Amino acid sequence: MTGIIVRSTGSWYVVREISTGQFHHCRLRGKFKNQGLKVSNPLAVGDEVEFTVEEQTEGAGVIHHIAPRRNYIIRRSVHKTEHAHIVAANLDQALLVVTLASPATSFGFIDRFLVTAEAYHISTTLVFNKTDLYDDDLNDYQGQIQQLYERLGYPGLRCSAHTGEGLEDVDALLDGKVSLLSGHSGVGKSTLINALVPDLDLKTAEISQFSDKGVHTTTYAEMLEVRPGTYLIDTPGIKELGLVDMKAGELAHYFPEMRALLNQCRYHNCQHLHEPGCVVREAVDQGRIALPRYDSYVSMQQAEDNRR
């Protein structure tokens, strides 16, 4: 039988049978080679698999094949430094939930996510949540950030799970697609999902007053059915997003504003750091490339951390 992994809790997986919609608890048969990737999770939510139901255990099954993935979002594993962790696979789009207050999302985190999505051709929309907490200055600032990213091809939406602002826009964006919802811990993903699909009643938690950081309420990835044909993958909040398997010379390809200037520098192998005749640094000096974006690029090139 063929199915889609809708929940991954470690060694067991919940698989939705494609033909009937029935759910099966399945385990993986033996060791699985993951397309050359060194990963901590051989299977991810969104993977299409073939499985067999065991007669002796009602409803349970064994996964024995995974279909090639058309894309995925990947990050460095938190627990195994030499491994990567596949967040979700076979996505139509990603929604990155961003907050400017309680907690504030950094440019570094946004840009790392966008670079990862660019690398696997996943379109991404920035969802600016908790707008009910914004004063006039934050509203102006949010508008500037949204304009910055929209000029690069990343749409933005304002919303508030508490007041209902923008929820219809988010819901319309989801329609008929498999969407990944991601972001820092505490940006309100679960509250947002509860507002969009009240029947789910996901657990939520208050922001830690001590650190102004989010408290993990989602402990595993799960594909939720918003309505027939519309699915939303909820994931644990990400505190850090380490890049995986990305060579320094490739990085500029995943910044659209830099990609437009490729092959125009004096040196063909220019990394846009200190080389003479660099058109990318010239564009930064002239304000054609935003300084926060260039700072993110430099931090990724030099393996520094500006993502918190």
C-alpha positions as CSV (number, residue, x, y, z in Angstrom):
1,M,0.0,0.0,0.0
2,T,1.1,3.6,-0.6
3,G,0.7,6.3,2.0
4,I,2.0,9.7,3.3
5,I,3.8,10.1,6.6
6,V,1.7,12.5,8.7
7,R,3.4,12.2,12.0
8,S,6.9,11.2,13.1
9,T,7.6,10.5,16.7
10,G,11.0,8.7,16.4
11,S,10.9,5.0,15.6
12,W,7.2,4.9,14.8
13,Y,5.4,6.7,12.1
14,V,1.7,7.5,11.4
15,V,1.0,6.9,7.7
16,R,-2.2,8.0,6.0
17,E,-3.1,5.5,3.3
18,I,-3.6,7.4,0.0
19,S,-6.5,5.4,-1.4
20,T,-8.7,5.2,1.7
21,G,-7.5,7.9,4.1
22,Q,-7.0,5.3,6.8
23,F,-4.2,5.8,9.4
24,H,-1.7,3.1,10.2
25,H,1.1,3.1,12.9
26,C,4.2,1.8,11.1
27,R,7.8,1.1,11.8
28,L,10.7,1.1,9.4
29,R,12.1,-2.2,8.3
30,G,15.9,-2.4,8.9
31,K,18.3,0.4,8.1
32,F,17.4,2.9,5.4
33,K,19.9,4.7,3.2
34,N,18.8,8.3,2.8
35,Q,19.8,9.3,-0.7
36,G,23.3,9.9,0.4
37,L,22.3,12.2,3.3
38,K,23.6,11.7,6.8
39,V,20.5,12.4,8.7
40,S,19.1,11.8,12.2
41,N,15.6,10.9,10.9
42,P,15.5,8.6,7.9
43,L,11.8,9.5,7.2
44,A,10.1,12.8,7.5
45,V,6.5,14.1,7.5
46,G,5.4,14.5,3.9
47,D,7.4,11.5,2.7
48,E,5.5,9.1,0.4
49,V,6.1,5.5,1.4
50,E,5.1,2.0,0.5
51,F,4.1,-0.2,3.5
52,T,2.6,-3.5,4.4
53,V,0.1,-4.1,7.1
54,E,1.0,-7.0,9.5
55,E,-1.9,-9.4,10.0
56,Q,-1.0,-10.1,13.6
57,T,-1.1,-6.5,14.7
58,E,-4.4,-4.8,13.7
59,G,-3.7,-1.6,11.8
60,A,0.1,-1.6,12.3
61,G,2.5,-1.9,9.4
62,V,6.0,-2.0,8.1
63,I,7.5,0.6,5.8
64,H,9.8,-0.9,3.2
65,H,10.2,1.8,0.5
66,I,10.3,5.6,0.2
67,A,9.6,7.5,-3.0
68,P,12.2,10.0,-4.2
69,R,11.6,13.4,-2.6
70,R,10.8,16.4,-4.9
71,N,12.1,18.8,-2.1
72,Y,12.5,19.2,1.6
73,I,13.6,21.6,4.3
74,I,16.6,20.5,6.2
75,R,18.6,21.7,9.2
76,R,21.6,20.7,11.3
77,S,20.6,18.1,13.9
78,V,20.5,19.5,17.5
79,H,21.7,16.3,19.1
80,K,24.0,14.9,16.5
81,T,26.4,17.5,15.2
82,E,27.6,15.5,12.2
83,H,24.0,14.8,11.1
84,A,21.2,16.8,9.5
85,H,17.5,16.6,10.3
86,I,14.8,16.7,7.6
87,V,12.1,19.0,8.9
88,A,9.5,18.1,6.2
89,A,9.4,16.8,2.6
90,N,7.4,17.2,-0.6
91,L,6.1,20.7,0.1
92,D,4.1,23.0,-2.1
93,Q,5.2,26.0,-0.1
94,A,6.5,27.2,3.3
95,L,5.1,29.8,5.7
96,L,7.7,31.3,8.0
97,V,6.1,32.9,11.0
98,V,8.0,36.0,12.1
99,T,7.4,38.1,15.2
100,L,8.9,41.6,16.0
101,A,8.0,41.4,19.7
102,S,7.8,38.6,22.3
103,P,10.1,37.2,20.9
104,A,11.8,39.1,18.1
105,T,12.9,37.1,15.1
106,S,16.4,38.0,13.8
107,F,17.2,38.8,10.2
108,G,19.8,36.0,10.4
109,F,17.2,33.4,11.2
110,I,14.8,34.6,8.4
111,D,17.6,34.6,5.9
112,R,18.9,31.2,6.8
113,F,15.5,29.8,6.3
114,L,15.0,31.5,3.0
115,V,18.4,30.3,1.8
116,T,17.4,26.7,2.7
117,A,14.1,27.1,0.9
118,E,15.8,28.6,-2.2
119,A,18.2,25.7,-2.4
120,Y,15.3,23.3,-2.7
121,H,13.0,25.5,-4.8
122,I,10.3,26.0,-2.1
123,S,8.4,29.2,-2.3
124,T,8.1,31.0,1.0
125,T,5.8,33.6,2.5
126,L,6.7,35.6,5.6
127,V,3.8,35.7,8.1
128,F,4.2,38.6,10.5
129,N,2.3,37.4,13.6
130,K,1.3,39.1,16.8
131,T,0.5,42.4,15.2
132,D,-1.8,43.2,18.1
133,L,1.4,43.8,20.1
134,Y,2.8,46.4,17.7
135,D,2.9,50.1,18.5
136,D,3.2,52.8,15.8
137,D,7.0,52.4,15.6
138,L,6.8,48.6,15.2
139,N,4.1,48.9,12.6
140,D,6.3,51.2,10.6
141,Y,9.3,48.8,11.0
142,Q,7.2,45.8,10.0
143,G,6.1,47.6,6.9
144,Q,9.7,48.3,6.0
145,I,10.8,44.7,6.5
146,Q,7.9,43.4,4.5
147,Q,8.7,45.7,1.6
148,L,12.4,44.6,1.7
149,Y,11.5,41.0,1.3
150,E,8.7,41.5,-1.1
151,R,11.1,43.3,-3.5
152,L,13.2,40.0,-3.4
153,G,10.2,37.9,-4.3
154,Y,9.1,36.8,-0.8
155,P,5.4,37.9,-0.1
156,G,4.5,39.0,3.4
157,L,1.3,38.9,5.4
158,R,0.3,40.6,8.6
159,C,-1.8,38.6,11.0
160,S,-2.9,38.2,14.6
161,A,-4.2,35.0,16.0
162,H,-5.8,37.0,18.8
163,T,-7.6,39.7,16.9
164,G,-8.2,37.7,13.7
165,E,-6.3,40.2,11.5
166,G,-5.1,38.6,8.3
167,L,-6.4,35.1,9.1
168,E,-8.5,34.9,6.0
169,D,-5.5,35.8,3.9
170,V,-3.4,33.0,5.5
171,D,-6.3,30.5,5.0
172,A,-6.6,31.5,1.4
173,L,-2.9,31.0,0.9
174,L,-3.1,27.4,2.3
175,D,-6.0,26.3,0.0
176,G,-5.3,23.1,-1.9
177,K,-1.6,22.9,-0.9
178,V,0.7,21.1,1.4
179,S,2.3,23.9,3.5
180,L,5.0,23.9,6.1
181,L,4.5,26.3,9.0
182,S,7.8,27.1,10.7
183,G,9.5,29.7,12.9
184,H,11.2,30.3,16.2
185,S,9.8,28.9,19.4
186,G,7.2,31.2,20.7
187,V,6.2,33.0,17.5
188,G,2.6,31.6,17.9
189,K,2.4,28.8,15.4
190,S,0.1,26.6,17.5
191,T,-2.1,29.6,18.4
192,L,-2.3,30.5,14.7
193,I,-3.2,27.0,13.8
194,N,-5.9,26.9,16.5
195,A,-7.3,30.1,15.1
196,L,-7.4,28.7,11.5
197,V,-8.6,25.2,12.5
198,P,-10.4,25.5,15.9
199,D,-11.3,21.8,16.1
200,L,-7.6,20.8,16.5
201,D,-7.1,22.6,19.8
202,L,-3.3,22.3,19.8
203,K,-1.4,23.0,23.0
204,T,0.0,26.5,23.5
205,A,2.2,28.0,26.2
206,E,3.0,31.5,27.4
207,I,6.3,33.1,26.5
208,S,8.9,32.7,29.3
209,Q,9.0,36.1,31.1
210,F,12.6,35.3,32.2
211,S,14.1,35.0,28.8
212,D,11.4,36.3,26.4
213,K,11.9,33.0,24.5
214,G,9.3,30.6,23.3
215,V,8.4,27.5,25.2
216,H,8.2,24.3,23.1
217,T,4.6,23.1,22.8
218,T,4.9,21.0,19.6
219,T,7.3,18.1,20.2
220,Y,7.1,16.4,16.9
221,A,6.3,17.3,13.3
222,E,2.7,16.5,12.2
223,M,0.7,17.0,9.0
224,L,-2.7,18.4,9.8
225,E,-5.7,18.3,7.5
226,V,-7.2,21.8,7.4
227,R,-9.9,20.6,4.9
228,P,-9.9,18.0,2.2
229,G,-6.9,18.6,-0.1
230,T,-5.4,21.3,2.2
231,Y,-2.7,20.2,4.6
232,L,-0.5,22.1,7.1
233,I,2.7,20.7,8.5
234,D,3.2,21.9,12.1
235,T,6.8,21.6,13.4
236,P,8.6,22.1,16.7
237,G,9.8,25.6,17.1
238,I,13.3,26.1,15.8
239,K,15.8,28.0,18.0
240,E,18.7,27.6,15.5
241,L,18.8,26.8,11.8
242,G,22.2,25.5,10.8
243,L,22.8,25.3,7.1
244,V,23.5,21.8,5.6
245,D,25.7,20.7,2.8
246,M,26.1,24.2,1.3
247,K,29.4,25.2,-0.3
248,A,30.7,28.7,0.2
249,G,30.8,29.3,-3.6
250,E,27.2,28.4,-3.9
251,L,25.7,30.6,-1.2
252,A,25.2,33.7,-3.3
253,H,23.1,31.7,-5.7
254,Y,20.4,31.5,-3.0
255,F,20.2,35.3,-2.4
256,P,18.0,36.5,-5.3
257,E,19.6,40.0,-5.2
258,M,23.1,38.5,-5.5
259,R,22.1,35.9,-8.1
260,A,21.0,38.7,-10.4
261,L,24.6,40.0,-10.3
262,L,26.4,36.7,-10.8
263,N,29.3,36.6,-13.3
264,Q,29.7,40.4,-13.2
265,C,32.5,40.6,-10.6
266,R,36.1,41.0,-11.7
267,Y,36.9,37.4,-10.6
268,H,34.8,34.5,-11.6
269,N,35.2,32.8,-8.1
270,C,34.5,36.0,-6.1
271,Q,32.9,35.3,-2.8
272,H,31.8,38.9,-2.3
273,L,33.8,39.4,0.9
274,H,37.1,41.4,0.3
275,E,37.8,40.9,-3.3
276,P,38.5,43.9,-5.6
277,G,36.0,44.6,-8.4
278,C,33.1,43.0,-6.5
279,V,29.8,44.2,-7.9
280,V,27.8,42.7,-4.9
281,R,29.7,44.8,-2.4
282,E,29.4,47.8,-4.7
283,A,25.6,47.2,-4.7
284,V,25.6,47.1,-0.9
285,D,27.5,50.4,-0.7
286,Q,25.0,52.0,-3.1
287,G,22.0,50.7,-1.1
288,R,20.8,48.3,-3.9
289,I,21.4,45.3,-1.6
290,A,20.1,45.7,2.0
291,L,22.9,45.8,4.6
292,P,21.1,43.3,6.9
293,R,20.9,40.8,4.0
294,Y,24.6,41.2,3.2
295,D,25.4,40.8,6.9
296,S,23.5,37.5,6.9
297,Y,25.4,36.4,3.8
298,V,28.8,37.2,5.4
299,S,27.8,35.4,8.7
300,M,26.9,32.3,6.7
301,Q,30.1,32.4,4.6
302,Q,32.2,32.7,7.8
303,A,30.1,30.2,9.8
304,E,29.3,32.8,12.4
305,D,26.0,33.0,14.3
306,N,23.6,35.9,13.7
307,R,20.5,33.7,13.7
308,R,19.2,34.0,17.3
